[in-house]
Amino acid sequence: MFATRFAPSPTGYLHRGHAFSALTAYAAARAADGRFVLRIEDIDVTRCRPEYEAAIYEDLAWLGLSWETPVRRQSEHLADYQAALGRLEADGLLYRCFRTRKEVAEEIARAPHSAMEAFRGAPLPPEEEARRLAAGEPFAWRLSLAAAEARLGGFSGLTFVEEGSGEARLVQARPELGGDVVLARKDVGVAYHLAVVLDDALQGITHVVRGEDLAEATHVQRLLQALLGLPTPTYHHHRLLTGPDGRRFAKRDRSETLRELRARGVSPETLRRQLGFD
């Protein structure tokens, strides 16, 4: 059965851009007589807040959306993500990286490869790694592209279907553009890439509908699906909503929130019509 989802992070109040994305996914589910799933992606404990999560439910209900219950909250399923991380580690696909973000940026700047490609590293010699661990130095678990490529026999077989342009097309995944991505770190636990592919599989998501700003993330997520033996959804990366100044709506830019729209008397019918959902 067709199933899609809206998966916000409770790190701020929802704005028009969120409403457009939620309504796009909801309309796709209704048109296909399928499932619409709401997921709360709250694994970043340093930024997520209960009041923002409560506002998500309130805002979406105000928009006229309904969803399956219970809602999956990522913070309640950390064991699932750790188990997946453990599988990748046991398969020799991860390594501990002790470099700081600054050191990684400097390494990328020095690298002879294309500027389009990101950081690629390697495990430390066992003695040095043991010394750093004993000293309590922080590290991140990175996915080794070299090990992943060897495991799969190359990346040429990694593809996904993209419907974002209105016509379905087969896309060749290029996980090398993301480099050796971080999959876990002490301060925020597992990373978005790992949690999202596992959640989509566990919740039976067949179509991922999200903004085009996340299109690049699909490449490494397709790789993780292959490494973990998970199904690959069809993807639809919709356009990003922009304001009168041409800038896309974003929490960090303090875009007008749905709560503020409601407070100044804007009705959900008016907002849906403005966003193209009559």
C-alpha positions in Angstrom: 0.0 0.0 0.0 1.1 3.6 -0.8 2.5 5.2 2.3 4.2 8.5 2.8 5.2 10.6 5.8 5.9 14.0 7.2 8.8 13.9 9.6 9.6 17.2 11.3 12.2 17.8 14.0 10.8 19.7 17.1 13.6 22.3 17.1 11.3 25.3 16.4 7.7 26.2 15.4 6.4 25.2 12.0 6.2 27.8 9.2 4.7 28.0 5.7 7.4 25.8 4.2 6.5 23.0 6.6 2.8 23.4 5.9 3.5 23.1 2.1 5.6 19.9 2.6 3.1 18.3 5.0 0.2 19.2 2.7 2.1 17.8 -0.4 2.7 14.5 1.3 -0.9 14.4 2.7 -2.4 15.1 -0.7 -0.3 12.4 -2.3 -1.4 9.8 0.3 -5.1 10.8 -0.2 -4.9 10.7 -4.0 -3.5 7.1 -3.8 -5.9 6.1 -1.0 -2.8 5.3 1.0 -1.4 6.0 4.5 -0.1 9.3 5.9 2.4 8.9 8.7 3.6 11.6 11.1 7.0 10.9 12.6 8.8 13.1 15.2 12.5 13.2 14.5 13.8 14.2 17.9 17.1 12.4 18.3 19.0 15.7 18.6 18.5 16.1 22.3 20.5 19.4 22.3 17.9 21.2 20.2 14.6 19.5 20.5 12.0 20.8 22.9 8.6 19.4 24.2 6.8 22.6 23.5 7.8 22.5 19.8 6.6 18.9 19.5 3.2 19.8 21.1 2.9 22.7 18.6 3.5 20.3 15.7 0.4 18.3 16.5 -1.6 21.5 17.1 -0.5 23.1 13.8 -1.1 20.1 11.7 -4.6 19.5 13.2 -5.3 23.2 12.5 -4.3 22.6 8.8 -6.9 19.9 8.7 -4.5 16.9 8.6 -5.0 13.6 10.3 -2.5 10.8 10.8 -1.9 7.3 12.1 -1.4 6.8 15.8 0.7 6.2 17.8 3.2 8.6 16.4 6.7 7.2 16.2 9.1 9.4 18.2 12.7 8.6 17.4 13.9 9.3 21.0 11.8 6.2 22.0 13.6 3.9 19.6 17.3 4.5 20.1 17.9 0.8 20.6 16.8 0.2 17.0 19.3 2.7 15.7 22.1 1.3 17.9 21.3 -2.2 16.6 21.7 -1.0 13.0 24.9 0.8 13.9 26.2 -2.4 15.5 25.4 -4.4 12.3 27.4 -2.0 10.2 30.3 -2.0 12.7 30.3 -5.8 12.8 30.4 -5.9 9.0 33.5 -3.7 9.0 31.8 -0.8 7.4 32.5 1.8 10.1 35.6 3.4 11.6 36.3 5.7 14.5 37.2 9.2 13.4 38.9 11.4 16.0 39.3 14.4 13.8 37.6 17.6 14.8 35.2 19.4 12.3 38.0 21.9 11.7 40.5 19.2 10.9 38.0 17.5 8.5 37.4 20.9 6.7 41.2 21.4 6.4 41.7 17.9 5.0 39.0 18.4 2.4 40.6 21.7 1.3 44.0 19.9 0.9 42.6 16.9 -1.0 43.4 16.4 -4.7 40.0 15.0 -5.6 37.1 17.0 -7.0 35.7 19.8 -4.8 32.3 18.0 -5.2 33.6 15.1 -3.1 33.7 15.3 0.7 36.0 13.8 3.4 37.3 10.3 3.1 39.4 8.8 5.9 40.5 5.5 7.3 40.8 3.7 10.6 43.7 4.6 12.8 46.4 1.9 13.5 45.1 -0.3 16.4 47.7 1.0 18.8 47.0 4.6 18.2 43.2 4.1 18.4 43.6 2.2 21.7 45.7 5.0 23.1 43.1 7.7 22.1 40.2 5.6 23.5 42.1 5.1 26.8 42.6 8.9 26.9 38.9 9.5 26.5 39.2 11.4 23.3 35.9 12.0 21.5 35.3 10.4 18.2 32.5 9.9 15.6 31.6 6.7 13.8 32.0 7.3 10.1 30.7 5.1 7.2 33.7 3.9 5.2 32.9 4.4 1.5 35.9 2.2 0.6 34.6 -0.7 2.7 31.0 -0.2 1.4 32.2 -0.2 -2.2 34.1 -3.4 -1.6 31.1 -5.0 0.1 28.8 -4.1 -2.8 31.2 -4.6 -5.6 30.9 -0.9 -6.6 28.0 1.6 -6.5 26.8 1.2 -10.1 23.9 -0.9 -9.0 22.6 1.7 -6.6 19.6 3.6 -8.2 16.4 5.1 -7.0 13.2 6.4 -8.6 12.7 10.2 -8.5 9.2 11.6 -9.2 10.0 15.2 -8.2 10.1 16.5 -11.8 6.5 15.3 -12.5 7.8 12.3 -14.5 9.4 9.3 -12.9 13.0 8.8 -13.7 15.7 6.4 -12.6 18.6 8.1 -10.8 22.1 6.7 -10.3 23.0 7.1 -6.7 26.4 8.8 -6.0 27.2 8.3 -2.4 30.8 9.3 -3.0 29.6 12.9 -3.1 28.8 12.8 0.6 32.2 11.3 1.6 32.5 9.2 4.7 29.5 10.5 6.5 29.1 10.5 10.3 26.6 8.0 11.4 26.9 8.5 15.2 28.5 10.9 17.6 28.5 11.2 21.3 26.7 14.5 21.6 23.7 13.7 19.4 23.8 9.9 19.2 23.0 8.4 15.8 22.8 10.6 12.8 19.8 11.5 10.7 20.8 9.4 7.7 20.8 6.1 9.7 17.6 6.8 11.7 15.6 7.9 8.7 16.3 4.9 6.5 15.5 2.5 9.4 12.3 4.4 10.3 11.1 4.5 6.7 11.6 0.7 6.4 10.0 -0.1 9.8 7.0 2.1 9.0 6.5 0.7 5.5 7.0 4.0 3.7 6.8 3.5 0.0 7.1 7.1 -1.1 9.3 9.8 0.5 7.9 13.2 -0.1 10.2 16.0 1.1 11.8 19.2 0.0 14.5 19.4 -2.7 17.0 20.6 -0.1 17.2 17.0 1.0 17.7 15.5 -2.5 21.4 15.1 -2.0 20.8 13.1 1.2 19.1 10.4 -0.9 22.4 9.2 -2.3 23.9 8.1 1.0 20.6 6.9 2.3 20.3 4.6 -0.8 23.7 3.2 0.1 22.6 2.5 3.7 19.5 0.8 2.4 21.7 -1.5 0.4 24.1 -2.2 3.2 21.3 -3.0 5.7 19.1 -4.9 3.3 16.2 -2.3 3.5 13.7 -1.5 0.8 14.1 1.6 -1.3 11.1 4.0 -1.4 10.2 6.1 -4.4 11.3 9.7 -3.9 9.5 13.0 -4.6 11.6 16.1 -3.8 9.2 19.0 -4.1 10.1 22.7 -4.7 10.9 24.9 -1.7 8.6 27.6 -0.8 10.1 31.1 -0.8 9.0 34.5 0.6 8.6 37.8 -1.2 12.4 38.3 -0.8 13.1 35.1 -2.7 14.6 33.4 0.3 13.2 30.0 1.4 11.3 29.8 4.6 13.5 28.6 7.4 13.5 28.3 11.2 16.9 29.9 11.5 15.6 33.0 9.6 12.7 33.4 12.0 10.1 32.9 9.2 6.6 33.7 10.3 5.3 30.6 12.1 1.9 28.9 11.7 1.1 29.9 15.3 1.7 33.6 14.3 -0.4 33.3 11.2 -3.2 31.8 13.4 -2.8 34.6 15.9 -3.4 37.3 13.3 -6.5 35.7 12.1 -5.4 33.7 9.0 -7.7 30.7 8.5 -6.4 27.2 7.5 -8.6 27.4 4.4 -6.9 30.7 3.4 -3.4 29.3 4.0 -4.2 26.0 2.1 -5.5 28.1 -0.9 -2.4 30.3 -0.8 -0.2 27.2 -0.9 -2.1 25.7 -3.8 -4.3 23.2 -2.0 -7.9 24.3 -2.6 
